[in-house]
């Protein structure tokens, strides 16, 4: 996940209510998978997803996708519990389960393809993927195709169908928080995180504020698991990622003995499914499918299954990010 965004300026702290680490991760450990070919634990056989004729919203999709019966999804599948590989190699998590439920409404299968997070929008522009679904934060910069670091336009931007809300957390080695409670406490320290995320942007913004004799060192990685490995080995003082992801790592890494959460969440913002600006028909079909699974209760079942109900949304919004 690091709320995966490209915003430059850290927002005021806003606590995302009550998605407690124990509650999150406890539910995460008792989970099925988002495999499209078998029961996903939500009461339906995934084999029905390609039966477009039986799907209530199939006619909302672009004809080319209806003909293929597949929506190609770009995703960084190393971000538990949002999307990750289980012990059997299946792609599982919040996003795959939600995609499976939406697929039943649309009569198609969502096929997840693994990619590095900071290349997903490029893959969307090049039509390698139909959508990107990867705990991607909906921001104005992404909507407008602006590089958050340079402020320059790098593409036409994307539209988002927003489906979840999450904030960003800091975590440290367990029993060794070194007095870190807020981002300002990181001056003079080293933080590890995933490249192209809000965690990286927050760290860079904080580094600019640090005194010359207390520089904040930042080490960025292709995925969050690499950052966790670095911190676990003692190569840094802290790590940062989306709260659900950080909570999952705290609960599961080393049987709960490796890490601890410190301080409060910041940058609470929506996750969105990214769609090319030119593909409004697909965007609107996804919005309709998400609204349908919210209304029929499947959405809430998925959020409860993964222990992240407090990040749930009440409606499918397009481009709700700031």
C-alpha positions in Angstrom: 0.0 0.0 0.0 2.1 4.2 2.9 -1.2 5.5 1.6 -0.2 5.2 -2.0 -0.4 8.7 -3.3 1.7 11.5 -4.7 0.7 14.5 -2.5 3.6 16.8 -1.6 2.3 18.6 1.5 1.5 16.7 4.7 -2.0 17.3 5.9 -3.1 17.9 9.4 -3.4 14.7 11.4 -6.7 13.0 11.2 -7.3 9.8 13.0 -9.2 7.1 11.0 -11.5 5.8 13.6 -11.1 2.5 15.3 -9.5 0.2 12.8 -7.4 -1.2 15.6 -4.3 -3.2 14.8 -5.5 -6.3 16.7 -8.9 -6.1 15.1 -7.5 -5.7 11.7 -5.0 -8.4 11.8 -7.0 -10.8 13.7 -9.6 -10.9 11.0 -6.9 -11.0 8.4 -5.6 -14.3 9.6 -9.0 -16.0 9.2 -9.4 -15.3 5.5 -10.3 -16.9 2.2 -9.0 -15.8 -1.1 -10.1 -13.7 -4.0 -9.6 -16.4 -6.6 -12.0 -16.1 -9.4 -12.5 -19.8 -9.9 -13.8 -20.9 -6.5 -16.0 -19.8 -3.6 -14.6 -16.6 -2.2 -16.3 -16.9 1.1 -19.0 -14.4 0.2 -21.6 -16.9 -0.8 -21.2 -17.2 -4.6 -19.2 -19.4 -6.9 -16.6 -17.3 -8.7 -17.1 -19.5 -11.8 -20.2 -17.4 -12.6 -18.3 -14.2 -13.2 -17.9 -14.8 -16.9 -21.6 -15.4 -17.4 -22.4 -12.0 -18.8 -25.9 -12.9 -19.8 -26.8 -13.5 -16.1 -25.1 -10.4 -14.7 -27.4 -7.5 -14.0 -25.0 -4.8 -15.0 -23.2 -6.4 -18.0 -24.7 -4.1 -20.5 -23.0 -1.1 -18.9 -19.5 -2.3 -19.9 -17.8 -1.4 -23.1 -18.5 -4.0 -25.8 -14.8 -4.9 -26.2 -14.6 -5.9 -22.5 -17.9 -7.7 -22.6 -16.6 -9.7 -25.6 -13.4 -10.6 -23.7 -15.1 -11.3 -20.5 -12.1 -10.0 -18.6 -11.0 -6.7 -17.0 -7.2 -6.6 -16.8 -6.1 -5.2 -13.4 -2.6 -3.7 -12.7 -1.7 -4.2 -9.1 1.3 -4.3 -6.8 0.5 -7.7 -5.2 2.7 -7.3 -2.2 0.6 -5.1 0.1 -1.2 -7.3 2.7 -4.0 -7.1 3.5 -5.1 -5.1 0.5 -3.6 -7.5 -2.1 -1.0 -10.2 -1.6 -0.1 -13.8 -2.3 -1.2 -16.4 0.2 0.8 -19.5 1.0 -0.6 -21.3 -2.0 0.3 -18.5 -4.4 -3.3 -17.2 -4.8 -3.9 -13.5 -5.0 -6.0 -12.6 -2.0 -7.0 -9.5 0.0 -9.5 -6.7 0.1 -9.1 -5.7 -3.5 -9.4 -9.1 -5.1 -12.5 -9.9 -3.0 -14.1 -6.7 -3.9 -13.2 -7.1 -7.6 -14.7 -10.6 -7.5 -18.0 -9.3 -6.1 -18.1 -6.5 -8.7 -17.3 -9.0 -11.4 -20.5 -10.9 -10.6 -22.5 -7.8 -11.2 -20.7 -7.1 -14.5 -20.4 -10.6 -15.8 -16.6 -10.5 -16.2 -13.5 -11.8 -14.4 -11.0 -9.3 -13.0 -7.6 -10.6 -13.7 -4.9 -9.2 -11.4 -1.4 -8.7 -13.0 1.5 -7.9 -10.7 3.5 -4.8 -11.3 5.6 -2.2 -9.4 3.4 0.3 -7.8 4.9 3.4 -9.3 4.5 2.0 -12.9 0.8 1.2 -12.7 -0.5 4.4 -14.1 2.0 4.2 -16.9 0.7 0.7 -17.6 -2.8 2.1 -17.7 -1.9 4.8 -20.1 -0.2 2.3 -22.4 -3.3 0.1 -22.2 -1.4 -2.8 -20.7 -4.2 -2.7 -18.0 -7.8 -1.7 -18.2 -7.7 -0.5 -14.6 -5.3 -0.1 -11.7 -6.5 -1.4 -8.3 -3.8 -1.4 -5.7 -4.6 0.7 -2.6 -4.0 3.7 -4.8 -4.9 7.0 -3.2 -7.2 9.2 -5.2 -5.5 12.7 -5.5 -5.9 15.8 -7.6 -2.4 15.3 -8.9 -3.2 11.9 -10.2 -6.5 13.0 -11.6 -4.8 15.8 -13.5 -1.6 13.9 -14.5 0.7 16.0 -12.4 4.0 14.8 -11.0 3.9 15.7 -7.4 7.6 16.2 -7.1 8.2 18.5 -10.1 4.7 19.9 -10.4 4.8 19.2 -14.1 2.2 17.6 -16.2 3.3 14.1 -17.2 0.1 12.6 -18.7 -3.6 13.1 -19.2 -4.4 11.9 -15.7 -6.9 9.3 -14.6 -10.3 9.0 -13.1 -11.0 7.2 -9.8 -13.9 5.2 -8.5 -13.4 5.5 -4.7 -14.0 2.5 -2.6 -12.2 2.7 0.8 -10.6 5.2 3.2 -7.2 4.8 4.9 -4.6 6.9 6.7 -0.8 6.5 7.0 1.0 5.2 10.0 4.6 5.0 11.3 5.9 1.8 12.9 9.2 0.9 14.6 10.9 -2.2 15.9 9.1 -3.5 18.9 10.3 -2.1 22.1 12.6 0.4 20.3 10.5 3.3 19.2 13.3 5.8 20.0 10.8 8.4 21.1 9.2 8.5 17.7 5.5 9.5 18.0 5.0 12.0 15.1 6.6 12.8 11.8 8.6 15.7 13.4 10.3 13.1 15.7 12.0 11.6 12.6 14.6 14.3 12.3 18.0 12.7 12.8 16.5 9.2 12.0 16.3 6.9 9.0 12.9 5.8 7.6 12.2 3.0 5.1 9.1 3.0 2.9 7.7 2.2 -0.5 8.6 4.4 -3.5 5.9 6.6 -5.0 3.7 6.6 -1.9 2.3 9.3 0.4 4.7 7.9 3.0 7.6 8.9 0.8 6.1 12.3 0.1 5.5 12.9 3.8 9.0 11.9 4.6 10.4 14.2 1.9 8.3 17.1 3.2 9.4 16.5 6.8 13.1 16.2 5.7 12.9 19.8 4.4 12.0 21.0 7.9 14.7 19.2 9.8 17.7 21.1 11.0 21.0 20.7 9.1 22.5 18.7 11.9 19.5 16.4 12.2 18.8 15.3 8.7 16.1 12.7 8.0 17.4 9.9 5.9 14.9 8.2 3.5 15.4 4.8 1.9 12.7 3.9 -0.7 12.0 0.4 -2.0 9.9 -1.1 -4.8 7.5 -2.7 -2.4 6.5 -2.5 1.3 7.8 -6.0 2.1 11.4 -4.9 1.2 11.1 -1.9 3.5 9.9 -4.1 6.4 12.8 -6.5 5.8 15.2 -3.6 6.1 13.7 -2.3 9.3 13.5 -5.8 10.7 17.3 -6.3 10.1 18.1 -3.1 11.9 18.8 -1.0 8.8 16.5 1.8 9.8 14.8 3.4 12.8 11.2 3.4 11.4 8.9 2.5 8.6 5.7 3.9 7.2 2.7 2.5 5.2 -1.1 2.6 5.1 -2.6 1.9 8.5 -4.2 -1.4 7.6 -0.9 -2.6 6.1 1.2 -1.4 9.0 -1.3 -3.0 11.5 -1.1 -6.3 9.6 2.7 -6.2 9.7 2.7 -5.5 13.4 0.4 -8.4 14.1 1.9 -11.0 11.8 5.7 -10.3 11.4 7.6 -12.5 13.7 4.4 -13.7 15.3 3.8 -10.1 16.5 7.3 -9.7 18.0 9.0 -7.6 15.2 7.2 -4.2 15.1 4.9 -1.8 16.9 2.7 1.1 15.7 3.7 4.6 17.0 1.6 7.8 17.1 -1.6 8.5 15.1 -2.6 8.1 11.5 -2.3 11.1 9.1 -3.5 11.8 5.6 -6.8 9.9 5.7 -7.9 9.7 2.1 -9.8 7.5 -0.4 -8.4 4.6 -2.2 -9.6 4.6 -5.8 -9.8 2.3 -8.8 -7.9 4.1 -11.5 -9.4 4.3 -15.0 -8.2 6.1 -18.1 -9.8 9.5 -18.7 -11.0 8.4 -22.1 -12.7 5.2 -20.8 -15.7 6.8 -19.1 -18.0 3.9 -20.0 -15.8 1.5 -18.0 -15.5 4.0 -15.2 -19.3 4.4 -14.9 -19.8 0.6 -15.1 -17.4 0.1 -12.2 -19.2 2.8 -10.2 -22.5 1.1 -10.8 -21.1 -2.3 -9.8 -19.5 -0.9 -6.6 -22.8 0.8 -5.7 -24.6 -2.6 -6.3 -22.3 -4.5 -3.9 -22.6 -1.8 -1.3 -26.4 -1.9 -1.5 -26.6 -5.7 -1.5 -24.4 -6.1 1.5 -21.5 -7.9 -0.1 -19.2 -4.9 0.3 -19.8 -4.8 4.1 -19.1 -8.6 4.3 -15.7 -8.1 2.6 -14.8 -5.2 4.9 -15.8 -7.2 8.0 -14.0 -10.3 6.7 -10.7 -8.3 6.6 -11.4 -6.4 9.8 -11.4 -3.0 8.1 -15.0 -1.9 8.4 -14.2 1.5 9.8 -12.6 2.4 6.4 -15.7 1.4 4.5 -17.5 4.0 2.3 -21.3 4.5 2.0 -21.3 5.2 -1.7 -19.2 4.9 -4.8 -17.7 8.3 -5.6 -15.9 9.4 -8.7 -12.8 11.6 -8.1 -13.4 12.3 -4.5 -9.8 12.8 -3.6 -8.2 16.2 -2.9 
